């Protein structure tokens, strides 16, 4: 079996920590570098349900997209929910490793996985990484559909192919407008409107779209907006990342057993449609 340090080195080669944003908190949160690893669990959120799932699986390593401690802390006491996660991990010899914005901009990255889940053909990055001479890394992706379809049909495609959440899919724009090109960005994407408009696409699929940016966007252009749950747009990366680690395991002869959590850790649990406006 490989040691944790060997597996982490392989993960850091996929998602170099130096490519994370300066505000981010990526890398190994806890774990013994000399511990042996034979089972790994991928998930979006480092919440207690995921720690407990890893314990039941017998996994020695959890890889999550979201950090456990993004803004630092002065305590890991078990009477806080994050502290309880840390206590569970250490008590059961489970390491935690985070790949966040370094996975967002990777090649392939979070938005490639999102495009793949929607069966879209990626043509280029939405916001290219200037340090990548090939232009393959960067934030978000510009994609093409194999055949044009209405914005409503594209939203229905997202609803059918992304993991189910209480939010579902929200749509802004003309439902009958034809969509040929799409920008996608896993996670919160309303800071990217300028880049999306400059790309000249017909629609933009992302998450966490807020009232004022959306209101301004629909007044600014006929761009169609498709808003999914944050968790749902990033979960496909877990399957992509697990497949990448599987390939590395085969190459190194590690015989790792790699799992993807199917638990929905999106914080929203129920959705009620409001009445139609008068």
N, C-alpha and C positions, 0 to 999 in steps of 0.2 A: 504493500500500500504506500502511496506517496505521503509525504509529510505536508502539513498545512502550508509551510513556507513554499513548497514546490507548486502547490495548486494556486496559491496567491500570486506567485511570480507569473504563472500562465495567465491568470485573470488580468493582471496588470499589463501584460503584453496586449491583450484584447482591448482594454480600456485604460490607457496610461493615466495614472492619477494627476500627472502634471497638466493634462488637458482639461481638467475640471475648472469651473469658474472659481475665481478667488474667494467668493463667499461660501463656497460649497464645503461639505465635510464628507469626503469619500475615503475609501481604504478600509483597513481592518479595525473594527471596533473592539473586539475581544477575541482571544484564542491563543493557544500555545503553539508557537511556530514549529515545534518538534512533534506535535501530536499527529498521529496517523489518521488519514481520511479515506473512507471508502464509500460514503454516501453524502450527497449534497442536495439541498433544497433551495429552489429559486422562488422568490415572491416579490411583490411590489413593496409591501409595507412591513417594517420590522415591529409588528405588534405582538401582543402576548399570544394570540391565537396561532400565529406562525411559529413562535418559539415552541409552543406546546405540540404543534404538528411535527416539528423537527424531532422533538423528544420522543414522540410515539413512533416515528419512522426509524429512529436510531441514527439520524443524520448527525455528522460531526461538524457540518458547515452549512450556514444559511447565507445565501447571496441575495441581497435586496437592492431594489432601485432607489428607494427613498432612505435617507440617513435616519439613524436613531436620534442622534444629537446634532442638530444643525446649527444651533446658536450657543452651544456650550452648556455646561452645567457645573454646579458646585456640589452635587450629591448624586449618588446612585442608590440611595436608601430604598428598600423594598416597599415602603409605603407610598412611593410614587409609581405611576404605571411604567415609566421608562426604566426606573430602577428595578422594578420587578422583572422586567424583561432581562436585564443584565444579570440579575441573580439566577434566573432560570437557566440562562445560557451557561454561565460559569459552573453552576451546580451540576449540570449534565454534560459538561465538557463539549459544548457546542460553540463554535466560532461564528462570528458575524462579520461579513465583508460587504461593503457598499460600493456600487458603481452608479453614479447619478448623472451629473452633467457631462462627465467623461464618456458615459454610455449614450447620452443624447446625441452627441456630435460624432460618434464613432462611425466607422465603415466596416460592417453594417451597424447601424445604431437603432435607437428606439423608433424613429420615424420610418426607417426601412421596414421594421417589423409591423408597424401600423399599416403601411402601404401594402405589405404582403397579405395581411389579414383581410384587406378589402379587395385583393386581387387587382391592384393598380400597378402600372409599369412606371418605375422611377426613372426620371430622365436627368435630374441634377439636384443639388442641394438648394434649399431656399435661401439660406444665409451661409455661403461657403466659408470654410475655415481658411483664412489667408495663409496659413502655414502649410497647407496641403497643395502641392503643385499639380496634382491630378484633379483637384476639385471634387473629390468624392466625399470628404468629410464636411461636416457643418451642421447647422441647426435646421430642422425641417427638411422636407423633400417636395420637389415639384414632380407631379405624376400625370400620366395619361390614362384614360379609359380605353379599353379595346373598342368599345362602341359608344357613341353618345347616348346619354339618357337624361331624363328630366332630373331637376334638383330633388324633387320628391322621391324619385326612384333611387337616387344616390343615397339619400338619407335612409330610405328603407333598407338599402344594402348594408349601410353601417349598423343599423339596428339588428339586422339578421346575423351579421358576421362578427361583431364585437361581443365580448361577454355581457350578459344581461346584468343590468343594474337598475336600482329604483328610479334613477333619473331618466333612463332611456336616451333618446336622441331629440334634441331641439333643432328647429330649422328657422332661419331668417332669410327672407328673399322670396322671389317668385317661384313657387313650387313647379311651375311648368317650364321654367327656363332650361335650356339645354346645357348639359355639362359635358365638356370634352377634356378639360385639364383641371387638375385639383392640386392645391397645396395641402400638405398634412403636417401636423406637428403634435407629437405625443405630449401630454401634459398641458399646462397653462400656455395659451398661445396668443392672447390678445395684444401682447407687446409687438407682434410680428406683422400687424396690419400694413404698415408702410411697405415692407418687403413683399408681402402677398400682392398688394396692388401693383407694385412695380413689376412683378412677374407676369401680370396679365392673365391670371388663371380665371376660370369660371366659378370656382368654389373653393372654400377653405374649411377643412375639417380639423378641429382641435378640441380643447376642453377648457372649462372654467371661464367662458366668455361672460363678461360683465355688461350691465345695462348700458352705461354711457359709451364705451367703445363700440358696442354693437349698434347702438342708435346712430352714432356718427358714421359708422362704416356703411350702413344701408342707405344713408342719405348721400354719401360720397360717391357710390358706384353701385352697379347692379350685381356686385359680388354676392354669391350665395354663401351662407354661413351654416355650418353643421356643427353643433355643439354636443359632444358626448361627455360622459363622466370621466374625470381625470384618471381614475384607476383603470377604466376600460381601455383607454387609449394607450396605456403603458403596459398592461398585462401581456400583450403579444410579445413584447421584448423578452419576457421570462422564457417563453418557448424557444425563441431564437437564441438566447444566451445559453440555455441548457443544451441545445444542439451544438453550439460552438464548443462548450466544455466536453460534451460527449466525443466530439472529433479529436480534441486534444488528448483526452483520456485514451482513445484508441491508438493515437500516434505514439504516446509515451508508454503504452502497455500498463496503464494504471488500473483498468477494470473498475472505474468508478460507476456507481449507480446514481444517476442524476434524475431528480424529480422536480416537477413544477407544481406549486400549490394551486389548487382549484378553489380555495376559499375566497369568497368575495369580501375583501377588506375595505371596499369603498364605504365611507362613513355614513352615507345616506341609506336608509333602510326601507323607506315607504314613500310612495308617490301618489297623490290624489290630484286628478285633473280638476281645475277650477271650472266654474260655470262659464258659458259663453258670454262675452260682453253684450250689453243691451245696445 
